[in-house]
Amino acid sequence: MWVANNWSANVSVLRASDGAHVITGAIGSGPVAAAFDGSNMWIVNSGDGNVSVLHLDPGPHITYVMTPTVGSWPHGIAFDGANMWVANTTSNTVSVLRASDGATLATLPVGQKPANIAFDGANMWVVNEDDDSVTILRAADYMVVGIVPVGNNPRGIAFDGANMWIASTDDNTMSKR
């Protein structure tokens, strides 16, 4: 289990079976989110506008693989099986990065203040805090396939295998799409 520690600018690795501490390593400024690509852990550094890509080696030791640059104040991250998608809060964009080498494949405009992102197997769902909406992007070709209204100030999103669940903070609601 990897935990991004925002205020201390590090990441902690905890053993999933019992929560025991494995290792803590310093990374970029303002780490807020993490996603796994099958080999490496991607940690979003909000304060630096980049993503630290890390590998846990035996020992345990953390190896820095690369640090791709993304948009301004990145916050959420999700993996689609080939690429990492990063929601950039103050640039109102999503960066699509090839997982194998961190290359930027696309920078896509979305709603105002994208805060989080989730994958449903075909589409990326981007929560837009200031628009009270979710932008749905087809992963195969980056096209917008929908924009749906949700509660006031949505922030959290998760896929349950059939539906997306969106948590909205200002009106204390949960939307199911």
N, C-alpha and C positions, 0 to 999 in steps of 0.2 A: 504494500500500500504506500503510495507516494503522497506526501502532504506538502503543498506550497505554503510557506510561512510568510505572509505578506509583509509584516512590519520588520521582521528580522532578516529579510532578503536571503533566505536559504530554503532548502528543500530537505525534508526528513523522509527516510524510508523506514516503514514499519513492517514487520513480518505479518502477513495476512492471517496466519493461523492463530496467533495469540496477541498481536498488537505490540510485540516487543520491538524496541528500537534497534535498527540495524546500522544506520549511518545518517549523518546530517552533513550537507555540503552547501557552501555559499554559491549563489547564482546571481542573477541580475536584480534590478531594483523593482520592488513591488510585485513579487510573484503571486498570482491570484488563481490560476487554473492549471490543470494538467490533463493530458490525454496520452494514451499508449498506442503505438503503431504496430505492435507485435514484436518489436525489437528494442525500441528506444522510447523513453518518456520525454514528452514535449511539455515544457513549463513556460507559461505565458508571463512575461515580465512587463507589467503595465507601465512602470516608470521609465523603461528603456525603449519601448516600442519594438521589442524583439521577442524571440522565443528561444530558450535554452533547450537544446536537444541533448539528452543525457543517456548514458548506458550504465547499468549497474554490473560491474565486473565481479568475478569471484574475489573474495577477500574480506569483506566487500570494499570495492573502490568505485567511485563515480568517475566515469570518463566523459569529458565534454566532446560531443561529436561535431556540433556546429551551432551557430547562433544566427538564424535567418532574421532579417529585418521585416517588420510588418507595418501596419498603419499606426496612427496615433492612439495611445492609451488602449492597447489590446486588453480584452477581458475574458471572453469565452473561447473555447477550442473544442473541436470534434474531428474525428477520423472517419473517412468514408471507405476505408479499405485500401486506398492508394494515396490519398492526399489528406493533408491537414487543413482545416478551415478555421480561421481565426477572426473573431468579431472585434473590430476596431472601434471602440466607443466614441471617441471624439472626431474621427474622420468619417463616420457614418458609412463604413465600408466593411467588406469581408475579404481577407487575403486568403487565396488558395495556394498552398505550398505543396510541392511534390515531396512525399515522405522520404524517398530514396536519397535526395540530395539537397532538399530545402529550397529549391528554385521556386520563385514566384511564378505561378501559372496564370493568375488572374487577380485583379483587384476589382471587386464588384460593389456598386452602390446599393445600399439597402436603406431602411428607414432611419429615423433620428435616434441616435444613441443606442446602437446595437450592444446588448450586454451579455448575451449568452447564445449558445447554438447547440443543436442536437441533430443527429442523423437518424432517418427512419428506414434505411436500406436502399432508398432511391433519391430522397431529397434531403437537403439541409434546411432546417427551420431556425430562423434567426429572430430572436426576441428583440423588439425595438422599444426601449423604455419610454421615450418621449412621444412616440406615435401611438402608443397603446395598441400595437399590432405585432404580427409575426410575418416576416417575409419568407416565402418558401422558394428555394432555389433548387433546380434539378441538378444533381451532382454530375451527371453525364455531360452536360453542355453549358452549365452555369446560367441557364435561362430562368427568369422569374416565372414561376407557375402559379403564384397566388400571393395575395396579401390579405390576411384575415385579421379582423378586430378581436381583441381580447380585453381583459380587465385593465384597470388603471395602473400604470407603471409596472408592466410585466418584467420579471427578472429571471425566474427559474424556469427551466424546461427539461423534460425527460420523456423518453419513448418507452412504452410498456410492451412493445411488440405488435400492438394494434392501433394505439392512439398516442398522440402527443398530449402531455399535461403541461400547462403553463401556469405558474404562480405569479399573481399580481399583488404587489405590496400595498399600494395606496388604498385599495378597496377590499383587501383581505379576501380575494377570490381565487378560485382555481378553475381554469378553462380546460375542457377536454375536446380535442379536435381529431 
